[in-house]
């Protein structure tokens, strides 16, 4: 999918014909595949293609956005004119000559999803199913799945930028269900990256399957967690979802430009404990949330959000830059051409510190070790959050003790940042799908283990 520059120029000129001061076009051709196994048999094999263009116009701080599936010259010009005439009455402007930005990918891809034998993919899913069922007699059901996407995009704007990018995503998952002495529980595990699926020949799928079973079995015998305010050690990798949800969204200009974030006006101020440095990085090779160019055609960057507790930057897209005056950070993202882009996170994490996990545990007389977080809810304006803990243990006298279930973490993002007293040296990232105004996108979360000196734990134990 390549549309010639002269056609893009005509469409952009049409978009500027009634006085818009900026216009861009996002063209997309995406192949997707979903495979799953249930009851030890293939359940579904769904393949799809998404094909179209989104045309965006800026009139000052106002946006007009239209989409079309007709990528011919006639179709693109017609859509652009419709957008222009829906809002503008000013003098026409002209697009600057389009200059192609060199495509020099930082990512390595193997076989495209449509090139790889489907039987090979089902072998991975079946092996996880078999490993899980063999792990423990209490397993009652196993669901495995593989999602793949290969996206080609072309972006052009009225400032003369023209960029092309290719993005491949692959994610394999397993959910296992167990029943032990009448108690039913479940647990999930997954692996994935920005790249193609041959990686699963090197990943230990047996260990992944067994971890899910072991966690589910552990939950069937665990007591309920206590409630109250206490020190909490939050594990690395997906533990970073709290920062992502309770703080990261508040640092996006989607919120900041509307004065709808607790972080508004705090650049250069201390907002976290000095042990906290937080990064939003789009440049990690084959990172789940990485890009070569964002969905506005800007080169992606590594952005330091918080440095030693001090707020250094927001997450800024093109419109956010206009509204706030801050430089764009290569963070304009969208689910597909059906959505206008917005400021979004990429690979967002708390950077590695100098402390050791073992020392954190030893520092706690009584508290909670939140090893595996689940879903939750967040108020993006205030950062108030409530997150389920899927796997947790009591810390007693500086040691990890019995497992507990039913715990949740309740707090406010900016308050929690100030109560992080230790950050370990063991940074890990995890995959997630992030939803916001521009749809659902791949975004990585992460952190080392962190010690929060005081955090409200919700639980059912008396």
Helices and strands as residue ranges (DSSP letters): H 5-15, E 22-38, E 41-59, E 62-68, H 73-85, E 99-100, H 118-135, E 139-157, E 161-180, E 183-193, G 197-201, H 205-221, E 223-224, E 228-234, G 237-240, H 241-243, I 244-248, G 249-251, H 253-256, E 278-281, E 302-307, E 310-311, H 318-324, E 332-333, E 342-343, E 347-350, H 357-362, E 366-378, E 384-396, E 399-405, E 408-412, H 413-419, E 420-423, E 428-436, E 439-447, E 450-458
